[in-house]
Amino acid sequence: MNITNQTTIEYRCLKALRLHLAVFLLAGKIGRKADDVWKDLPWKKFRQHVFRLQREIFKAQKNGQKAKVKRLQRLLLRSRAAQALAVKQVTQLNQGRKSPGVDGKIALSTRERLVLCQRLNKHWHHWKHQQLRRVNIPKPNGKTRGLGIPTIADRAWQRCDPP
């Protein structure tokens, strides 16, 4: 796959997400609910786009092209498709989605998910993590071990961040 195709695919995903976010912002005037906007996002296209980027990163790493790997990782980090998928993963699909961080948020509404997508996109280059909530977990031998629980926003950022 050449870089022109990649840019075209990124543009299409970006255009689709911008369109849906614009509809979301106008929802008050149109009467469309945030639930409809979230459900109507092109999830299959987003997954395909993210997979293509990840595959290109793998190929470039395998061929020793460090500059290309860095460029593609940055593209993946900035991708609205990856950000939307990360928010969906941590707020709807993960088993630990109901574990609150220091902010106390357990589950996000659809409106809050869309706002989190916008926040990830706006602050991707200077993201500041919040503190972890510390919980002691009992071990089989009777002792305990510490567990740090990040906020939902930080989990989405970590999910979006390439390795």
N, CA and C atoms as a LAMMPS dump frame, in Angstrom:
ITEM: TIMESTEP
0
ITEM: NUMBER OF ATOMS
489
ITEM: BOX BOUNDS ff ff ff
-5.0000000000000000e+02 5.0000000000000000e+02
-5.0000000000000000e+02 5.0000000000000000e+02
-5.0000000000000000e+02 5.0000000000000000e+02
ITEM: ATOMS id mol type element x y z
1 1 1 N 0.85 -1.17 0
2 1 2 C 0 0 0
3 1 3 C 0.893 1.229 0
4 2 1 N 0.623 2.143 -0.892
5 2 2 C 1.449 3.341 -0.915
6 2 3 C 0.86 4.417 -0.005
7 3 1 N 1.644 5.432 0.237
8 3 2 C 1.253 6.466 1.197
9 3 3 C 0.078 7.293 0.69
10 4 1 N -0.103 7.401 -0.632
11 4 2 C -1.231 8.149 -1.18
12 4 3 C -2.542 7.467 -0.821
13 5 1 N -2.58 6.142 -0.953
14 5 2 C -3.774 5.397 -0.554
15 5 3 C -4.054 5.591 0.92
16 6 1 N -3.03 5.568 1.717
17 6 2 C -3.177 5.714 3.157
18 6 3 C -3.772 7.071 3.501
19 7 1 N -3.273 8.101 2.846
20 7 2 C -3.769 9.44 3.095
21 7 3 C -5.229 9.552 2.679
22 8 1 N -5.601 8.925 1.573
23 8 2 C -6.98 8.942 1.108
24 8 3 C -7.892 8.254 2.12
25 9 1 N -7.442 7.116 2.634
26 9 2 C -8.24 6.379 3.616
27 9 3 C -8.369 7.203 4.897
28 10 1 N -7.266 7.803 5.346
29 10 2 C -7.304 8.648 6.548
30 10 3 C -8.268 9.809 6.323
31 11 1 N -8.234 10.4 5.141
32 11 2 C -9.113 11.525 4.842
33 11 3 C -10.574 11.098 4.886
34 12 1 N -10.881 9.925 4.34
35 12 2 C -12.264 9.442 4.352
36 12 3 C -12.752 9.206 5.781
37 13 1 N -11.92 8.566 6.6
38 13 2 C -12.299 8.325 8.003
39 13 3 C -12.453 9.642 8.743
40 14 1 N -11.53 10.554 8.505
41 14 2 C -11.587 11.85 9.152
42 14 3 C -12.845 12.593 8.733
43 15 1 N -13.15 12.526 7.437
44 15 2 C -14.336 13.198 6.919
45 15 3 C -15.6 12.603 7.541
46 16 1 N -15.646 11.272 7.655
47 16 2 C -16.817 10.609 8.245
48 16 3 C -16.969 10.99 9.713
49 17 1 N -15.872 11.012 10.452
50 17 2 C -15.956 11.346 11.875
51 17 3 C -16.312 12.815 12.065
52 18 1 N -15.743 13.685 11.254
53 18 2 C -16.082 15.109 11.356
54 18 3 C -17.553 15.333 11.06
55 19 1 N -18.061 14.625 10.052
56 19 2 C -19.47 14.747 9.705
57 19 3 C -20.342 14.323 10.88
58 20 1 N -19.992 13.192 11.491
59 20 2 C -20.78 12.713 12.626
60 20 3 C -20.663 13.643 13.829
61 21 1 N -19.472 14.178 14.062
62 21 2 C -19.312 15.109 15.176
63 21 3 C -20.059 16.412 14.911
64 22 1 N -20.073 16.854 13.649
65 22 2 C -20.831 18.055 13.309
66 22 3 C -22.32 17.829 13.543
67 23 1 N -22.796 16.646 13.176
68 23 2 C -24.199 16.316 13.42
69 23 3 C -24.469 16.299 14.919
70 24 1 N -23.517 15.763 15.679
71 24 2 C -23.668 15.726 17.135
72 24 3 C -23.787 17.138 17.714
73 25 1 N -22.937 18.044 17.239
74 25 2 C -22.967 19.403 17.759
75 25 3 C -24.256 20.123 17.377
76 26 1 N -24.823 19.75 16.241
77 26 2 C -26.082 20.353 15.804
78 26 3 C -27.296 19.578 16.298
79 27 1 N -27.067 18.54 17.081
80 27 2 C -28.159 17.654 17.505
81 27 3 C -29.262 18.409 18.233
82 28 1 N -28.899 19.423 18.978
83 28 2 C -29.906 20.198 19.694
84 28 3 C -30.864 20.886 18.744
85 29 1 N -30.35 21.356 17.616
86 29 2 C -31.192 22.058 16.652
87 29 3 C -31.974 21.082 15.783
88 30 1 N -31.337 19.965 15.432
89 30 2 C -31.963 18.997 14.527
90 30 3 C -32.86 18.037 15.286
91 31 1 N -32.521 17.754 16.53
92 31 2 C -33.29 16.8 17.318
93 31 3 C -32.694 15.405 17.28
94 32 1 N -31.495 15.271 16.759
95 32 2 C -30.839 13.962 16.699
96 32 3 C -30.115 13.705 18.01
97 33 1 N -30.233 12.524 18.529
98 33 2 C -29.623 12.198 19.816
99 33 3 C -28.173 11.773 19.64
100 34 1 N -27.394 11.949 20.7
101 34 2 C -25.983 11.558 20.682
102 34 3 C -25.856 10.048 20.508
103 35 1 N -26.833 9.282 21.032
104 35 2 C -26.803 7.823 20.868
105 35 3 C -26.796 7.433 19.402
106 36 1 N -27.615 8.124 18.614
107 36 2 C -27.688 7.823 17.184
108 36 3 C -26.379 8.142 16.491
109 37 1 N -25.766 9.254 16.869
110 37 2 C -24.497 9.652 16.263
111 37 3 C -23.43 8.612 16.576
112 38 1 N -23.343 8.172 17.839
113 38 2 C -22.329 7.196 18.246
114 38 3 C -22.542 5.864 17.542
115 39 1 N -23.792 5.411 17.455
116 39 2 C -24.082 4.129 16.814
117 39 3 C -23.83 4.169 15.32
118 40 1 N -24.029 5.335 14.708
119 40 2 C -23.899 5.45 13.257
120 40 3 C -22.475 5.691 12.771
121 41 1 N -21.52 5.803 13.682
122 41 2 C -20.132 5.968 13.247
123 41 3 C -19.705 4.738 12.45
124 42 1 N -18.893 4.917 11.415
125 42 2 C -18.473 3.783 10.577
126 42 3 C -17.394 2.929 11.249
127 43 1 N -17.801 2.103 12.217
128 43 2 C -16.849 1.341 13.028
129 43 3 C -16.025 0.371 12.206
130 44 1 N -16.623 -0.26 11.223
131 44 2 C -15.889 -1.223 10.399
132 44 3 C -14.773 -0.516 9.63
133 45 1 N -15.065 0.65 9.075
134 45 2 C -14.045 1.417 8.352
135 45 3 C -12.936 1.874 9.304
136 46 1 N -13.329 2.264 10.505
137 46 2 C -12.328 2.679 11.487
138 46 3 C -11.388 1.526 11.816
139 47 1 N -11.964 0.32 12.057
140 47 2 C -11.116 -0.846 12.373
141 47 3 C -10.191 -1.178 11.208
142 48 1 N -10.705 -1.113 9.98
143 48 2 C -9.882 -1.401 8.808
144 48 3 C -8.735 -0.401 8.689
145 49 1 N -9.038 0.856 8.902
146 49 2 C -8.025 1.901 8.79
147 49 3 C -6.915 1.708 9.832
148 50 1 N -7.309 1.456 11.073
149 50 2 C -6.33 1.266 12.145
150 50 3 C -5.493 0.016 11.879
151 51 1 N -6.125 -1.051 11.403
152 51 2 C -5.386 -2.273 11.106
153 51 3 C -4.371 -2.035 9.992
154 52 1 N -4.758 -1.283 8.963
155 52 2 C -3.823 -0.982 7.874
156 52 3 C -2.612 -0.212 8.392
157 53 1 N -2.854 0.781 9.229
158 53 2 C -1.743 1.54 9.791
159 53 3 C -0.838 0.652 10.644
160 54 1 N -1.433 -0.199 11.464
161 54 2 C -0.644 -1.095 12.302
162 54 3 C 0.178 -2.065 11.45
163 55 1 N -0.409 -2.547 10.367
164 55 2 C 0.306 -3.456 9.471
165 55 3 C 1.491 -2.744 8.822
166 56 1 N 1.29 -1.497 8.402
167 56 2 C 2.381 -0.735 7.795
168 56 3 C 3.497 -0.457 8.807
169 57 1 N 3.115 -0.197 10.054
170 57 2 C 4.119 0.009 11.104
171 57 3 C 4.932 -1.264 11.296
172 58 1 N 4.259 -2.408 11.319
173 58 2 C 4.955 -3.693 11.477
174 58 3 C 5.929 -3.934 10.328
175 59 1 N 5.48 -3.692 9.092
176 59 2 C 6.345 -3.91 7.926
177 59 3 C 7.564 -2.986 7.955
178 60 1 N 7.329 -1.727 8.291
179 60 2 C 8.435 -0.775 8.337
180 60 3 C 9.428 -1.142 9.438
181 61 1 N 8.927 -1.574 10.573
182 61 2 C 9.814 -1.995 11.671
183 61 3 C 10.625 -3.218 11.269
184 62 1 N 9.966 -4.145 10.582
185 62 2 C 10.627 -5.366 10.13
186 62 3 C 11.739 -5.05 9.13
187 63 1 N 11.521 -4.017 8.296
188 63 2 C 12.509 -3.636 7.287
189 63 3 C 13.542 -2.639 7.819
190 64 1 N 13.43 -2.254 9.08
191 64 2 C 14.405 -1.356 9.684
192 64 3 C 14.255 0.101 9.281
193 65 1 N 13.08 0.525 8.871
194 65 2 C 12.838 1.903 8.453
195 65 3 C 12.321 2.715 9.647
196 66 1 N 13.248 3.177 10.475
197 66 2 C 12.882 3.837 11.731
198 66 3 C 12.118 5.137 11.511
199 67 1 N 12.509 5.913 10.514
200 67 2 C 11.827 7.185 10.262
201 67 3 C 10.377 6.945 9.834
202 68 1 N 10.174 5.938 9.004
203 68 2 C 8.822 5.62 8.547
204 68 3 C 7.971 5.097 9.714
205 69 1 N 8.58 4.299 10.573
206 69 2 C 7.858 3.774 11.748
207 69 3 C 7.387 4.934 12.614
208 70 1 N 8.271 5.885 12.876
209 70 2 C 7.915 7.021 13.726
210 70 3 C 6.802 7.845 13.086
211 71 1 N 6.897 8.067 11.781
212 71 2 C 5.874 8.843 11.073
213 71 3 C 4.517 8.142 11.119
214 72 1 N 4.525 6.823 10.899
215 72 2 C 3.276 6.073 10.914
216 72 3 C 2.682 5.985 12.319
217 73 1 N 3.536 5.859 13.325
218 73 2 C 3.031 5.84 14.704
219 73 3 C 2.383 7.17 15.064
220 74 1 N 2.991 8.224 14.61
221 74 2 C 2.413 9.554 14.858
222 74 3 C 1.067 9.686 14.141
223 75 1 N 1.002 9.172 12.914
224 75 2 C -0.25 9.202 12.157
225 75 3 C -1.321 8.387 12.872
226 76 1 N -0.934 7.235 13.407
227 76 2 C -1.887 6.398 14.142
228 76 3 C -2.355 7.098 15.416
229 77 1 N -1.457 7.748 16.103
230 77 2 C -1.8 8.451 17.331
231 77 3 C -2.769 9.599 17.065
232 78 1 N -2.608 10.276 15.945
233 78 2 C -3.46 11.41 15.597
234 78 3 C -4.756 10.987 14.913
235 79 1 N -4.845 9.74 14.516
236 79 2 C -6.001 9.267 13.76
237 79 3 C -7.277 9.317 14.589
238 80 1 N -8.28 9.967 14.068
239 80 2 C -9.567 10.037 14.758
240 80 3 C -10.214 8.659 14.831
241 81 1 N -9.946 7.837 13.844
242 81 2 C -10.488 6.48 13.857
243 81 3 C -9.932 5.704 15.053
244 82 1 N -8.62 5.8 15.265
245 82 2 C -7.999 5.102 16.398
246 82 3 C -8.501 5.665 17.719
247 83 1 N -8.698 6.954 17.778
248 83 2 C -9.189 7.576 19.007
249 83 3 C -10.617 7.129 19.315
250 84 1 N -11.476 7.092 18.303
251 84 2 C -12.856 6.653 18.513
252 84 3 C -12.9 5.189 18.934
253 85 1 N -12.079 4.352 18.306
254 85 2 C -12.023 2.937 18.677
255 85 3 C -11.492 2.76 20.1
256 86 1 N -10.522 3.581 20.492
257 86 2 C -9.978 3.494 21.847
258 86 3 C -11.038 3.856 22.881
259 87 1 N -11.805 4.893 22.597
260 87 2 C -12.868 5.301 23.528
261 87 3 C -13.919 4.206 23.615
262 88 1 N -14.274 3.627 22.487
263 88 2 C -15.275 2.552 22.502
264 88 3 C -14.756 1.361 23.303
265 89 1 N -13.495 1.014 23.122
266 89 2 C -12.913 -0.136 23.815
267 89 3 C -12.945 0.039 25.331
268 90 1 N -12.511 1.192 25.81
269 90 2 C -12.401 1.367 27.261
270 90 3 C -13.729 1.703 27.928
271 91 1 N -14.71 2.197 27.17
272 91 2 C -15.984 2.574 27.797
273 91 3 C -17.088 1.549 27.599
274 92 1 N -16.954 0.652 26.617
275 92 2 C -18.031 -0.283 26.333
276 92 3 C -17.603 -1.748 26.348
277 93 1 N -16.399 -2.044 25.893
278 93 2 C -16.014 -3.435 25.674
279 93 3 C -15.161 -4.035 26.784
280 94 1 N -14.309 -3.25 27.413
281 94 2 C -13.399 -3.786 28.428
282 94 3 C -14.141 -4.284 29.659
283 95 1 N -13.617 -5.346 30.244
284 95 2 C -14.221 -5.897 31.456
285 95 3 C -14.06 -4.935 32.634
286 96 1 N -12.974 -4.185 32.679
287 96 2 C -12.727 -3.265 33.778
288 96 3 C -13.292 -1.878 33.556
289 97 1 N -14.245 -1.732 32.662
290 97 2 C -14.788 -0.418 32.326
291 97 3 C -15.536 0.227 33.491
292 98 1 N -15.925 -0.573 34.489
293 98 2 C -16.677 -0.037 35.618
294 98 3 C -15.789 0.248 36.822
295 99 1 N -14.474 0.22 36.633
296 99 2 C -13.533 0.544 37.705
297 99 3 C -13.203 2.028 37.624
298 100 1 N -13.624 2.814 38.609
299 100 2 C -13.386 4.261 38.525
300 100 3 C -11.944 4.616 38.875
301 101 1 N -11.451 5.676 38.249
302 101 2 C -10.149 6.224 38.586
303 101 3 C -10.314 7.272 39.666
304 102 1 N -9.355 8.191 39.763
305 102 2 C -9.448 9.23 40.791
306 102 3 C -10.581 10.207 40.512
307 103 1 N -11.026 10.304 39.261
308 103 2 C -12.121 11.216 38.942
309 103 3 C -13.487 10.646 39.328
310 104 1 N -13.554 9.345 39.64
311 104 2 C -14.792 8.721 40.097
312 104 3 C -15.768 8.343 39.008
313 105 1 N -15.416 8.556 37.748
314 105 2 C -16.332 8.222 36.657
315 105 3 C -16.316 6.721 36.404
316 106 1 N -17.495 6.134 36.387
317 106 2 C -17.616 4.69 36.164
318 106 3 C -17.964 4.407 34.72
319 107 1 N -19.042 4.985 34.238
320 107 2 C -19.476 4.753 32.87
321 107 3 C -19.751 6.1 32.22
322 108 1 N -19.384 6.224 30.965
323 108 2 C -19.604 7.469 30.251
324 108 3 C -20.869 7.368 29.415
325 109 1 N -21.608 8.453 29.374
326 109 2 C -22.765 8.51 28.489
327 109 3 C -22.259 8.671 27.056
328 110 1 N -23.161 8.551 26.116
329 110 2 C -22.773 8.677 24.714
330 110 3 C -22.228 10.068 24.44
331 111 1 N -22.853 11.061 24.993
332 111 2 C -22.387 12.44 24.809
333 111 3 C -20.972 12.595 25.361
334 112 1 N -20.702 12.023 26.528
335 112 2 C -19.374 12.112 27.132
336 112 3 C -18.33 11.362 26.304
337 113 1 N -18.739 10.261 25.657
338 113 2 C -17.809 9.535 24.783
339 113 3 C -17.398 10.4 23.597
340 114 1 N -18.36 11.085 22.994
341 114 2 C -18.045 11.952 21.858
342 114 3 C -17.164 13.122 22.29
343 115 1 N -17.434 13.655 23.456
344 115 2 C -16.609 14.747 23.974
345 115 3 C -15.189 14.252 24.259
346 116 1 N -15.066 13.031 24.78
347 116 2 C -13.741 12.454 25.039
348 116 3 C -12.974 12.256 23.731
349 117 1 N -13.659 11.84 22.674
350 117 2 C -13.005 11.72 21.357
351 117 3 C -12.451 13.071 20.913
352 118 1 N -13.246 14.114 21.074
353 118 2 C -12.795 15.455 20.695
354 118 3 C -11.613 15.89 21.563
355 119 1 N -11.676 15.581 22.85
356 119 2 C -10.601 15.96 23.771
357 119 3 C -9.291 15.242 23.435
358 120 1 N -9.387 13.954 23.1
359 120 2 C -8.189 13.203 22.704
360 120 3 C -7.571 13.811 21.457
361 121 1 N -8.419 14.195 20.513
362 121 2 C -7.913 14.752 19.269
363 121 3 C -7.285 16.123 19.484
364 122 1 N -7.869 16.91 20.362
365 122 2 C -7.372 18.262 20.582
366 122 3 C -6.058 18.272 21.371
367 123 1 N -5.928 17.37 22.343
368 123 2 C -4.771 17.394 23.241
369 123 3 C -3.819 16.209 23.029
370 124 1 N -3.798 15.61 21.858
371 124 2 C -2.995 14.401 21.638
372 124 3 C -1.503 14.661 21.832
373 125 1 N -1.015 15.844 21.519
374 125 2 C 0.426 16.099 21.571
375 125 3 C 0.918 16.558 22.942
376 126 1 N 0.027 16.934 23.84
377 126 2 C 0.466 17.329 25.18
378 126 3 C -0.498 16.783 26.241
379 127 1 N -0.739 15.497 26.181
380 127 2 C -1.654 14.84 27.121
381 127 3 C -1.016 14.763 28.498
382 128 1 N -1.759 15.148 29.507
383 128 2 C -1.293 15.068 30.892
384 128 3 C -2.122 14.008 31.616
385 129 1 N -1.467 12.98 32.111
386 129 2 C -2.16 11.919 32.845
387 129 3 C -2.513 12.391 34.251
388 130 1 N -3.668 11.944 34.723
389 130 2 C -4.049 12.23 36.097
390 130 3 C -3.43 11.167 36.999
391 131 1 N -3.522 11.39 38.305
392 131 2 C -2.978 10.42 39.244
393 131 3 C -3.758 9.118 39.174
394 132 1 N -3.117 8.046 39.619
395 132 2 C -3.763 6.739 39.667
396 132 3 C -4.487 6.567 40.994
397 133 1 N -5.594 5.867 40.964
398 133 2 C -6.262 5.495 42.215
399 133 3 C -5.624 4.194 42.681
400 134 1 N -5.124 4.178 43.901
401 134 2 C -4.437 3.003 44.426
402 134 3 C -5.42 2.121 45.185
403 135 1 N -5.404 0.82 44.838
404 135 2 C -6.257 -0.169 45.486
405 135 3 C -5.37 -1.34 45.874
406 136 1 N -5.565 -1.869 47.073
407 136 2 C -4.81 -3.043 47.498
408 136 3 C -5.607 -4.301 47.168
409 137 1 N -4.965 -5.214 46.461
410 137 2 C -5.584 -6.463 46.027
411 137 3 C -5.018 -7.599 46.876
412 138 1 N -5.88 -8.438 47.466
413 138 2 C -5.361 -9.563 48.259
414 138 3 C -4.745 -10.641 47.363
415 139 1 N -3.639 -11.205 47.834
416 139 2 C -2.968 -12.296 47.12
417 139 3 C -3.315 -13.615 47.802
418 140 1 N -3.109 -14.757 47.117
419 140 2 C -3.438 -16.058 47.714
420 140 3 C -2.687 -16.362 49.009
421 141 1 N -1.469 -15.822 49.168
422 141 2 C -0.692 -16.117 50.372
423 141 3 C -1.066 -15.226 51.562
424 142 1 N -2.097 -14.403 51.436
425 142 2 C -2.562 -13.565 52.534
426 142 3 C -2.052 -12.138 52.483
427 143 1 N -1.027 -11.875 51.702
428 143 2 C -0.502 -10.514 51.579
429 143 3 C -1.355 -9.733 50.57
430 144 1 N -1.036 -8.465 50.414
431 144 2 C -1.736 -7.643 49.426
432 144 3 C -0.725 -7.023 48.479
433 145 1 N -1.2 -6.659 47.321
434 145 2 C -0.36 -5.947 46.355
435 145 3 C -1.125 -4.717 45.884
436 146 1 N -0.404 -3.678 45.546
437 146 2 C -1.017 -2.428 45.099
438 146 3 C -1.392 -2.492 43.629
439 147 1 N -2.49 -1.857 43.302
440 147 2 C -2.951 -1.77 41.915
441 147 3 C -3.309 -0.323 41.64
442 148 1 N -2.773 0.251 40.569
443 148 2 C -3.091 1.618 40.179
444 148 3 C -4.153 1.609 39.09
445 149 1 N -5.246 2.327 39.289
446 149 2 C -6.338 2.373 38.312
447 149 3 C -6.361 3.761 37.678
448 150 1 N -6.108 3.863 36.363
449 150 2 C -6.156 5.165 35.697
450 150 3 C -7.603 5.601 35.419
451 151 1 N -7.774 6.861 35.09
452 151 2 C -9.097 7.362 34.73
453 151 3 C -9.482 6.81 33.358
454 152 1 N -10.734 6.943 33.004
455 152 2 C -11.205 6.437 31.709
456 152 3 C -10.509 7.175 30.572
457 153 1 N -10.328 8.48 30.71
458 153 2 C -9.654 9.257 29.665
459 153 3 C -8.212 8.782 29.48
460 154 1 N -7.515 8.511 30.58
461 154 2 C -6.136 8.033 30.483
462 154 3 C -6.076 6.634 29.87
463 155 1 N -7.064 5.796 30.186
464 155 2 C -7.116 4.463 29.568
465 155 3 C -7.31 4.572 28.064
466 156 1 N -8.17 5.49 27.638
467 156 2 C -8.392 5.682 26.204
468 156 3 C -7.109 6.176 25.539
469 157 1 N -6.399 7.087 26.194
470 157 2 C -5.139 7.585 25.653
471 157 3 C -4.112 6.459 25.539
472 158 1 N -4.008 5.615 26.561
473 158 2 C -3.065 4.502 26.528
474 158 3 C -3.439 3.502 25.44
475 159 1 N -4.715 3.287 25.241
476 159 2 C -5.175 2.368 24.203
477 159 3 C -4.85 2.894 22.826
478 160 1 N -4.897 4.204 22.685
479 160 2 C -4.645 4.844 21.396
480 160 3 C -3.153 4.927 21.087
481 161 1 N -2.326 5.054 22.125
482 161 2 C -0.904 5.24 21.974
483 161 3 C -0.24 3.993 21.426
484 162 1 N 0.471 4.098 20.289
485 162 2 C 1.156 2.909 19.748
486 162 3 C 2.322 2.493 20.634
487 163 1 N 2.664 1.203 20.612
488 163 2 C 3.758 0.698 21.467
489 163 3 C 5.112 1.237 21.075
